[in-house]
Amino acid sequence: MIPNLLLETIIIFATGLVAGVLVTVLLRKKTPRVSRDAVRIDASRVAGRGAFALKPIREGDIVERCPALEVTDKDIGGELLNYVFYGSAENRRLVAMGYGMLFNHSPQPNVAYYREDGPTGAELIIYALRDIRKGEELYYNYGDDWWTTRGEKCE
């Protein structure tokens, strides 16, 4: 009788363990993979410098998390105006750290970004819109406002 009880206990424990693992795998929140060390900066054929994929990047992967400083638009001037992002209000701008400022524009971008506020402040999260090949330049779309505020047309 005791050996049967031990065997039943082991079977019940193992069944519970397998069920728990399966439930965890099936129900856990799917988060994008962060593609570490995926970007290098080099000369671009488009304009000056650009960001390039050091390895293949899958659609949905986070390419870079850029800590950002939020400042007023009065704090930004000159050439720096071309390298900031819109902030939390119309008169606020985000200065992205890391390589975030060096991605060039394309009307057919292969990356996009969103703002995320964390315990240490704002971050720009750059992620892949599609699979990206090693060596491919990384582009996001600056948006129509970026061009019209400079009296230019989006190309």
C-alpha positions in Angstrom: 0.0 0.0 0.0 2.8 2.5 0.9 4.6 1.9 -2.5 1.4 2.7 -4.4 0.9 5.9 -2.3 4.4 7.0 -3.1 4.0 6.2 -6.8 0.6 8.1 -6.9 2.2 11.1 -5.1 5.0 11.2 -7.7 2.6 11.0 -10.6 0.4 13.7 -9.2 3.4 16.0 -8.6 4.9 15.4 -12.0 1.5 16.0 -13.7 1.1 19.3 -11.8 4.6 20.3 -12.7 4.1 19.7 -16.4 0.7 21.4 -16.3 2.2 24.4 -14.6 5.0 24.7 -17.1 2.6 24.5 -20.0 0.2 27.1 -18.6 3.2 29.4 -17.9 4.5 29.1 -21.5 1.0 29.5 -23.1 -0.1 32.5 -20.9 3.0 34.5 -20.4 3.1 37.9 -22.0 5.1 37.9 -25.3 7.6 40.6 -25.1 9.8 41.6 -28.1 13.3 40.3 -28.0 16.0 43.0 -27.5 18.6 42.6 -30.2 21.8 43.6 -28.2 24.8 45.0 -30.0 22.8 45.1 -33.2 23.7 48.6 -34.5 26.9 50.3 -35.7 27.3 53.9 -37.0 29.0 54.4 -40.3 29.0 56.7 -43.3 25.6 56.8 -45.0 24.8 57.2 -48.7 21.7 59.2 -47.6 23.2 61.8 -45.4 26.4 62.0 -43.3 26.2 59.2 -40.7 23.7 56.4 -40.4 22.8 53.4 -38.3 23.4 49.9 -39.8 22.4 46.4 -38.7 25.4 44.4 -37.4 23.4 41.2 -37.6 20.0 40.1 -38.9 17.2 41.6 -36.8 13.7 40.0 -36.7 10.5 41.9 -37.1 9.3 43.2 -33.7 12.7 43.0 -32.1 13.8 46.0 -30.1 16.8 47.4 -31.8 17.7 49.9 -29.2 16.4 51.5 -26.0 17.5 55.1 -25.9 17.4 57.0 -22.6 16.1 60.5 -23.3 16.2 63.9 -21.7 13.0 65.9 -22.0 13.6 69.6 -22.4 11.7 72.6 -23.7 11.8 73.6 -27.3 13.6 76.8 -26.2 16.5 74.7 -25.0 17.0 73.3 -28.5 18.5 75.3 -31.3 20.8 75.2 -34.3 21.7 71.8 -35.8 20.5 70.0 -32.7 16.9 70.8 -33.7 17.3 68.2 -36.5 18.1 65.4 -34.0 15.3 65.7 -31.3 12.0 64.0 -31.0 8.6 65.3 -30.0 8.1 65.2 -26.2 5.1 64.9 -23.9 3.7 68.3 -24.8 3.8 70.6 -27.9 6.6 72.7 -26.5 8.7 69.7 -25.2 11.4 67.8 -27.0 13.3 64.6 -26.3 17.0 64.4 -26.7 17.8 60.7 -27.3 21.0 59.2 -26.0 22.8 56.3 -27.7 22.4 55.9 -31.4 18.8 57.1 -31.5 19.6 60.4 -33.1 21.6 58.9 -36.0 18.9 56.9 -37.8 18.1 58.5 -41.1 14.7 59.1 -42.7 12.9 57.0 -45.3 9.3 57.1 -46.4 9.6 53.3 -46.3 11.1 52.8 -42.9 12.4 49.5 -41.5 12.2 50.6 -37.9 9.9 52.7 -35.8 9.9 54.0 -32.2 7.7 54.7 -29.3 8.1 56.5 -26.0 8.1 54.6 -22.8 8.3 56.3 -19.4 10.1 54.3 -16.8 11.4 54.8 -13.3 14.5 56.6 -14.6 12.6 58.8 -17.1 11.7 58.8 -20.7 13.1 56.3 -23.2 12.7 55.9 -27.0 12.2 52.3 -27.9 13.4 51.6 -31.5 12.0 48.3 -32.9 12.1 46.5 -36.3 9.0 46.9 -38.5 10.2 44.0 -40.6 13.1 41.5 -40.9 16.3 43.4 -41.4 19.4 42.0 -43.1 22.9 42.3 -41.7 24.5 45.5 -43.1 21.2 47.2 -44.0 20.8 50.8 -43.1 18.1 51.5 -40.4 15.6 54.1 -41.2 12.5 55.5 -39.5 10.0 58.0 -40.9 10.5 61.5 -39.5 6.9 62.4 -40.2 5.4 65.2 -42.3 5.7 67.8 -39.5 9.5 67.4 -39.4 9.7 68.4 -43.1 7.1 71.1 -43.2 8.6 72.9 -40.2 11.8 73.2 -42.2 10.1 74.3 -45.4 11.0 71.0 -47.1 9.2 68.1 -48.7 9.3 64.6 -47.5 11.5 62.5 -49.8 
